[in-house]
Amino acid sequence: MALPRAPDRLPDEMALAIGHAVAAFGFLEEALKRAIFSLTRKRLGQDADEAALQSWLQRMEEIADDTLGTLIDSFVASAKGADDLHQLARDLRRLRVLRNLLCHASWRPGDRPGMWHPTFINTRGERHPDDMGADDITAIRDDTLSAARRVVRIMRATGIEGQWAGMADVTP
């Protein structure tokens, strides 16, 4: 298939669904960062020496730039022993692939009305085989928010929610 001079304009419903899904992935990334913060801080303990604290703080600054895959790996390593971690880890890794698809695909009209095909080849050389519609993207958003809620529950179980990366929690 030849590359068009300009992309086809996505219908508003599809563009809106993609935007909401991408925003959900942003929330998931924040939840993972905060969970890593809480889980690793709890493990460090109250009696940590200055060197250990400084090393931990340095790592917390570094996770701000981590990719979703690295955040997932760090979270899973930090959350050892959490309920249903195995299934959550599987879900997070599946969502990572979908996040890359939604964020990096070039969209072409699909074979059926209302369907669009994401043109994207992942790092393993795989293409997404199916056309997608707004309902498919909304389901990805819902799955992402569900996984984020599970991450937040694990974070809250530590009793440490305070600050992350110098940003105080703001609750409405």
C-alpha positions as CSV (number, residue, x, y, z in Angstrom):
1,M,0.0,0.0,0.0
2,A,1.5,3.3,-1.1
3,L,1.9,6.1,1.5
4,P,-0.7,8.8,1.0
5,R,0.4,12.5,0.7
6,A,-1.5,13.2,4.0
7,P,-3.2,11.0,6.5
8,D,-6.9,10.3,6.3
9,R,-8.8,12.3,8.8
10,L,-10.1,10.1,11.6
11,P,-13.8,10.5,12.4
12,D,-14.3,12.5,15.6
13,E,-15.5,9.4,17.5
14,M,-12.3,7.4,16.7
15,A,-10.0,10.4,17.4
16,L,-11.8,11.0,20.7
17,A,-11.5,7.3,21.7
18,I,-7.7,7.3,20.9
19,G,-7.2,10.5,22.9
20,H,-9.0,9.1,25.9
21,A,-7.0,5.8,25.6
22,V,-3.7,7.7,25.4
23,A,-4.7,9.8,28.5
24,A,-5.5,6.6,30.3
25,F,-2.0,5.3,29.5
26,G,-0.6,8.6,31.0
27,F,-2.5,7.9,34.2
28,L,-1.2,4.3,34.3
29,E,2.3,5.5,33.9
30,E,1.8,8.0,36.8
31,A,0.2,5.2,38.9
32,L,3.2,2.9,38.2
33,K,5.7,5.6,39.2
34,R,3.9,6.4,42.4
35,A,3.6,2.7,43.3
36,I,7.3,2.1,42.7
37,F,8.0,5.1,44.9
38,S,5.7,3.8,47.7
39,L,6.8,0.2,47.5
40,T,10.5,0.9,47.4
41,R,10.3,3.5,50.1
42,K,8.5,1.1,52.4
43,R,11.1,-1.6,51.7
44,L,13.9,0.9,52.5
45,G,12.4,1.2,56.0
46,Q,12.5,4.0,58.6
47,D,16.1,3.4,59.7
48,A,17.7,3.8,56.3
49,D,21.1,5.6,56.4
50,E,21.8,8.7,54.4
51,A,23.7,6.8,51.6
52,A,20.7,4.4,51.1
53,L,18.3,7.3,51.1
54,Q,20.3,9.3,48.5
55,S,20.6,6.2,46.3
56,W,16.9,5.6,46.5
57,L,16.1,9.3,45.8
58,Q,18.4,9.2,42.7
59,R,16.5,6.2,41.4
60,M,13.2,7.9,42.0
61,E,14.4,10.8,39.8
62,E,15.5,8.4,37.1
63,I,12.1,6.7,36.8
64,A,10.6,9.9,35.7
65,D,12.1,9.2,32.2
66,D,11.6,5.4,32.2
67,T,9.6,3.8,29.4
68,L,6.3,2.0,30.1
69,G,8.0,-1.4,29.7
70,T,10.7,-0.4,32.2
71,L,8.1,1.0,34.7
72,I,6.2,-2.3,34.5
73,D,9.3,-4.3,35.1
74,S,10.3,-2.1,38.1
75,F,6.8,-2.2,39.5
76,V,6.5,-6.0,39.2
77,A,9.9,-6.4,40.9
78,S,8.9,-3.9,43.7
79,A,5.4,-5.5,44.3
80,K,6.6,-9.1,44.9
81,G,4.1,-10.8,47.1
82,A,1.1,-8.6,46.1
83,D,-2.2,-10.3,45.5
84,D,-2.8,-11.3,41.9
85,L,0.5,-9.8,40.8
86,H,1.1,-12.5,38.1
87,Q,-2.1,-11.7,36.3
88,L,-1.6,-7.9,36.7
89,A,1.9,-8.2,35.2
90,R,0.5,-10.1,32.2
91,D,-2.2,-7.5,31.8
92,L,0.3,-4.6,32.0
93,R,2.6,-6.2,29.4
94,R,-0.3,-6.7,27.0
95,L,-1.4,-3.1,27.5
96,R,2.2,-1.9,26.8
97,V,2.0,-3.4,23.3
98,L,-1.4,-1.8,22.8
99,R,-0.1,1.6,24.1
100,N,2.7,1.5,21.5
101,L,0.2,0.6,18.8
102,L,-2.2,3.5,19.7
103,C,0.5,6.1,20.2
104,H,2.6,5.3,17.1
105,A,0.3,3.9,14.5
106,S,-0.6,5.6,11.2
107,W,-4.4,5.0,10.7
108,R,-5.9,4.0,7.3
109,P,-9.5,3.3,6.5
110,G,-10.4,-0.4,7.2
111,D,-12.4,-2.8,5.1
112,R,-15.7,-2.0,6.8
113,P,-17.4,1.3,7.5
114,G,-16.3,2.8,10.8
115,M,-13.2,0.6,11.0
116,W,-9.7,1.7,10.8
117,H,-6.4,-0.2,10.4
118,P,-3.4,0.8,12.6
119,T,-0.3,0.7,10.4
120,F,2.5,-0.1,12.9
121,I,5.3,-2.6,13.1
122,N,6.6,-3.3,16.6
123,T,10.1,-4.0,17.7
124,R,9.6,-7.7,17.0
125,G,8.5,-7.0,13.4
126,E,4.9,-7.8,14.2
127,R,1.9,-6.0,12.6
128,H,-1.5,-5.6,14.2
129,P,-3.7,-7.9,12.1
130,D,-7.1,-6.4,12.7
131,D,-9.0,-3.3,11.9
132,M,-10.2,-1.4,14.9
133,G,-13.2,0.9,15.7
134,A,-13.9,3.3,18.5
135,D,-15.4,0.6,20.6
136,D,-12.2,-1.4,20.4
137,I,-10.2,1.6,21.5
138,T,-12.6,2.4,24.3
139,A,-12.2,-1.2,25.6
140,I,-8.4,-0.7,25.6
141,R,-9.0,2.5,27.6
142,D,-11.2,0.6,30.1
143,D,-8.7,-2.2,30.5
144,T,-5.9,0.4,31.1
145,L,-7.9,2.2,33.8
146,S,-8.8,-1.1,35.4
147,A,-5.1,-2.1,35.5
148,A,-4.2,1.4,36.9
149,R,-6.7,1.0,39.7
150,R,-5.1,-2.3,40.6
151,V,-1.7,-0.7,40.7
152,V,-3.1,2.1,42.9
153,R,-4.6,-0.4,45.3
154,I,-1.2,-2.0,45.7
155,M,0.4,1.4,46.2
156,R,-2.2,2.4,48.8
157,A,-1.6,-0.8,50.8
158,T,1.9,0.4,51.6
159,G,0.4,3.4,53.6
160,I,2.8,5.7,51.7
161,E,1.0,8.0,49.3
162,G,2.6,11.4,50.0
163,Q,4.8,12.9,47.3
164,W,6.4,11.7,44.2
165,A,9.0,13.6,42.2
166,G,8.3,16.7,44.3
167,M,4.7,16.9,43.5
168,A,2.2,16.7,46.3
169,D,-1.0,14.8,45.8
170,V,-3.9,17.1,45.0
171,T,-7.3,15.7,45.9
172,P,-10.5,17.4,44.8
